[in-house]
Amino acid sequence: MQRNQEYLTVLGMFALVGVLILLLLTPEDIFSSLMVIDVSRTHKTNYEMLITTSFDFRKTSELSNLPQEIGNFKGYDSEITGQEKEYGAVVKRIYSDGNRSVMFMLLSSNNMSSFHDLSICYSGAYNITENSVLDIKTQKLEGGFQDIHVNKFIVQRGSLEAVVLHWFMWDGGLMRTDKNYLLIQVAVPVDMNREDAVNLASEFTQEFFLKMYTPIKKSKMVYQQIIDAYGPLGMVIDLALIGIPLLLLFNTVLIRKK
């Protein structure tokens, strides 16, 4: 009898936790087919964006099949160095539009044997003269995007200078860890004018977002949607969903006391 009561207590606790998680999620959080984009790999920021993708970024074995054409840019695969492989590089490609070129690199944390924060990586061989979040205006673009936000580095080594834009991606609903994210990086050398290099990197990033991503706007949490749909009855439904596992817990406690 006592063992049955213990089972009921455990069942009640799991049921309560499950119901609370369900009610406090949005429908978009529940579906793992969605992905998350953000400028930080360690914590959520105000720039976080929920998206669906036209390509399955989860299958790293297929990432080499990324589209060769992004807007007016045509891509050509480039050899990945040994050090880049250690950093998790799975795609390295030069995208060109006439005499304009950007270097595109995609890194997977599942393939990383040694990786640091990018600011640490670049500071080893380069001098980072700017580390900021770039707001890419999208008023003239279609696809439902608000402004796009990505990290922006200006790096220098001797007479060499480059603009590096990058952002992070996760499967929707996953906790952010060092073993479940993708890093996308767009780099443009500064030949004569830094502003031109920033504009080129921004233009390619715009085209990449439009080609690969569809933004999703988060709706209300499940408990709020139940109330919106059923009014006062919705509140009763929410309370009932929480109350049933609570009753199970309290009943087992009262039986033990008797």
C-alpha positions in Angstrom: 0.0 0.0 0.0 2.8 2.4 1.0 4.7 1.6 -2.2 1.5 2.4 -4.3 1.2 5.8 -2.5 4.9 6.5 -3.3 4.2 5.8 -7.0 1.2 8.1 -6.9 3.3 10.9 -5.4 6.0 10.6 -8.0 3.3 10.4 -10.7 1.6 13.5 -9.3 4.9 15.4 -9.3 5.8 14.5 -12.9 2.3 15.4 -14.0 2.4 18.7 -12.3 5.8 19.6 -13.8 4.6 18.5 -17.3 1.4 20.5 -17.1 3.2 23.6 -16.0 5.8 23.3 -18.7 3.1 22.8 -21.3 1.0 25.7 -20.2 4.0 28.1 -20.1 5.2 27.3 -23.6 4.1 28.8 -26.8 3.0 26.4 -29.6 6.1 27.5 -31.5 8.3 26.3 -28.6 6.8 22.8 -28.8 7.6 22.1 -32.4 11.3 21.1 -32.7 11.3 21.8 -36.5 11.8 25.5 -35.7 15.2 27.0 -35.1 16.5 29.9 -33.2 19.0 32.6 -34.3 20.8 34.9 -31.9 24.0 36.9 -31.5 25.0 35.2 -28.2 25.8 31.5 -27.9 25.4 31.5 -24.1 22.2 33.4 -23.3 19.1 34.8 -24.9 19.2 38.4 -26.1 16.7 40.9 -27.4 17.8 40.0 -30.9 16.7 36.4 -30.7 14.7 35.3 -33.8 12.6 32.2 -34.3 12.7 30.9 -37.8 12.1 28.0 -40.1 14.7 27.0 -42.7 14.5 25.9 -46.3 17.5 23.6 -45.7 18.0 21.1 -42.9 20.9 22.6 -41.0 20.7 19.8 -38.4 22.3 17.2 -40.8 25.9 18.3 -40.8 26.7 15.5 -43.3 24.5 17.4 -45.9 25.7 20.9 -45.2 27.9 20.8 -48.2 24.7 20.8 -50.3 23.9 24.4 -49.2 22.7 26.4 -52.3 25.5 27.5 -54.5 23.6 30.6 -55.4 22.6 33.2 -52.8 20.9 36.2 -54.6 23.3 37.3 -57.3 26.2 35.6 -55.5 27.6 32.3 -56.9 29.5 30.0 -54.6 32.6 28.0 -55.0 33.8 25.5 -52.4 37.2 26.3 -50.8 39.5 23.8 -49.0 39.1 23.7 -45.2 42.4 23.8 -43.4 43.3 21.5 -40.5 42.9 24.3 -38.0 39.5 25.2 -39.4 38.4 21.6 -39.0 39.4 21.7 -35.4 37.3 24.7 -35.0 34.3 22.8 -36.4 34.2 24.1 -40.0 32.0 21.9 -42.2 31.4 24.4 -45.1 33.9 27.0 -46.5 32.8 28.7 -49.6 33.7 31.8 -51.6 30.6 33.6 -52.9 31.1 36.1 -55.7 29.1 38.7 -57.6 31.3 40.0 -60.4 34.4 41.3 -58.8 32.9 41.3 -55.3 33.5 38.4 -53.1 32.7 37.2 -49.5 34.0 34.2 -47.6 31.2 32.1 -46.1 32.0 29.6 -43.4 29.6 27.4 -41.4 30.9 25.7 -38.2 29.2 23.0 -36.2 29.8 22.6 -32.4 29.4 18.8 -32.9 32.6 18.8 -34.9 34.7 21.2 -32.7 37.7 19.7 -30.9 39.0 23.1 -29.9 36.9 26.3 -30.0 36.9 29.5 -28.0 34.7 32.6 -28.1 35.3 34.3 -31.5 36.7 37.3 -29.8 39.3 35.1 -28.2 40.0 33.3 -31.4 40.5 36.4 -33.4 42.5 38.2 -30.7 45.2 35.6 -31.0 46.2 36.5 -34.6 44.3 39.7 -35.1 43.7 43.0 -33.4 39.9 43.4 -33.0 39.3 47.1 -33.5 35.5 46.9 -33.3 33.2 44.3 -31.6 29.5 45.3 -31.9 26.0 44.2 -33.0 25.2 45.3 -36.5 21.6 46.3 -37.3 20.9 45.4 -41.0 17.9 47.4 -42.2 15.4 45.3 -44.2 12.6 47.7 -45.1 13.2 47.1 -48.8 13.3 43.3 -48.4 10.5 40.8 -48.6 10.1 37.8 -46.4 8.6 39.2 -43.2 11.8 40.1 -41.5 12.2 43.0 -39.1 15.7 44.3 -38.8 18.4 41.6 -38.8 21.0 41.7 -36.0 24.4 40.0 -36.3 27.7 40.3 -34.6 30.2 42.6 -36.3 34.0 42.4 -35.9 36.6 44.6 -37.6 39.9 42.7 -37.4 43.4 43.8 -38.4 46.7 42.1 -38.8 49.5 44.4 -40.1 48.2 46.0 -43.2 45.4 43.5 -43.6 41.9 44.4 -42.4 38.6 42.5 -42.7 34.9 42.8 -41.7 33.5 39.6 -40.0 29.8 39.1 -39.5 28.5 36.1 -37.6 25.5 34.7 -35.8 24.5 31.5 -34.0 21.7 28.9 -34.6 20.0 26.2 -32.4 17.2 23.7 -32.8 14.0 25.2 -31.4 13.3 24.2 -27.8 16.9 23.1 -27.0 19.0 24.5 -24.2 22.0 26.5 -25.3 25.1 24.4 -24.8 28.5 24.1 -26.4 27.4 21.0 -28.2 24.3 21.9 -30.1 24.8 25.1 -32.0 25.9 26.2 -35.5 28.0 29.3 -36.1 27.7 31.1 -39.4 30.4 33.6 -40.5 30.6 36.0 -43.4 34.0 37.7 -43.9 35.0 40.5 -46.4 38.5 41.9 -46.7 38.8 45.7 -46.6 40.5 46.7 -49.8 40.1 50.4 -50.0 37.0 51.5 -48.1 35.8 49.9 -44.9 32.2 51.1 -45.4 32.1 49.3 -48.8 33.2 46.1 -47.1 30.6 46.4 -44.4 27.9 47.0 -47.0 29.0 44.0 -49.1 28.9 41.7 -46.0 25.5 43.1 -45.0 24.1 42.7 -48.5 25.2 39.0 -48.7 23.8 38.4 -45.2 20.4 39.9 -46.3 20.3 37.6 -49.3 21.3 34.6 -47.1 18.5 35.3 -44.7 15.9 35.7 -47.5 17.1 32.5 -49.2 17.4 30.3 -46.2 15.1 31.6 -43.4 11.4 32.3 -42.9 10.8 34.3 -39.7 8.1 33.0 -37.2 6.4 35.3 -34.7 5.9 33.8 -31.3 2.2 33.6 -30.2 0.9 33.6 -26.7 1.6 30.9 -24.2 -0.7 27.9 -24.2 -2.5 28.9 -21.0 -3.2 32.4 -22.4 -4.5 30.9 -25.7 -6.9 28.6 -23.8 -8.3 31.6 -21.9 -8.6 33.6 -25.2 -10.4 30.7 -26.8 -12.8 29.8 -24.0 -13.0 33.0 -21.8 -13.8 32.3 -18.1 -14.2 28.6 -19.0 -10.6 28.7 -20.2 -9.4 29.8 -16.7 -11.3 26.8 -15.3 -9.6 24.5 -17.8 -6.2 25.9 -16.8 -6.9 25.5 -13.1 -8.3 22.0 -13.6 -5.1 20.9 -15.5 -3.0 22.2 -12.6 -5.4 21.0 -9.9 -5.7 17.4 -10.9 -2.0 16.5 -10.2 -2.1 18.7 -7.1 -5.1 16.7 -5.8 -3.2 13.5 -6.5 -0.2 14.8 -4.5 -2.3 16.1 -1.6 -4.4 12.9 -1.4 -1.4 10.7 -1.1 0.0 13.0 1.7 -3.3 12.9 3.6 -3.5 9.1 3.3 0.0 8.8 4.7 -1.0 11.0 7.7 -4.0 8.8 8.5 
